[in-house]
Amino acid sequence: MKKHIVCLGDSNTHGYCADPADCADSGLARFNENERWTCLLQKALGEEYLVIEEGLCGRTTVFDDPVEEGLAALPYLYPCLKSHEPVSLLIVMLGTNDTKERLGTNAYAIGLGMRRLLKKAQSIGCWGPGGVPNILLVAPPAIGEGVQTSAVADEMGAGAVEKSRQVPARFRTVAEEIGVHFLDAGALGCAFNHVDCMHLTREAHAVLAQALAKLVPELL
């Protein structure tokens, strides 16, 4: 059986493209299979691996959105991981949507939310031989200042930029505390576009895929 790599994330795992000039299928507002980091990772890893996309636009760690339903990852985690067992590696890249003003969080609370989500993942009986949980937490890049004058300014609300800047450090601490792997996408140079300043560019998808293609085999 192939090694199952489950990629749990939000629109940056789904492959949302906010800049029509940056993606081949601009009318679909989504990077295609030759552009998304998950698909690029699959190609780089080869036939011994199965990279499974679990990206949902707007997804949070544990926080229920009062406007849109079904966006918290926590209640979805059990059926997701059990559906794809045996799981060799779970890659989690969330946190950007948690900074929305209407959710009433701060960076500390977002860190607690991620900790709760990952502890739940560790407790689920979905893991491969030996049943040992294997999780990589990827901190997303910080939201750019331009979001405040973009079309999604009201959607994100006040404080999102500053909270997002604090999230990587919080996530690193969480990863160390509970014993999961950690990667800072912002430190890799993964950039957000200049349209909404909170979605990866096509180049950033490639950069992230390249980094993961090197790291993932070392974690298995």
Secondary structure, 3 states (H helix, E strand, C coil): CCEEEEEEECHHHHCECCCHHHCCCHHHCECCCCCCHHHHHHHHHCCCEEEEEEECCCCECCCCCCCCCCCECHHHHHHHHHHCCCEEEEEEECCCHHHCHHHCCCHHHHHHHHHHHHHHHHHCCCECHHHCCCEEEEECCCCCHHHHHCCCHHHHCCCHHHHHHHHHHHHHHHHHHHCCEEEECHHHCCCECCCCCCCECHHHHHHHHHHHHHHHHHHC
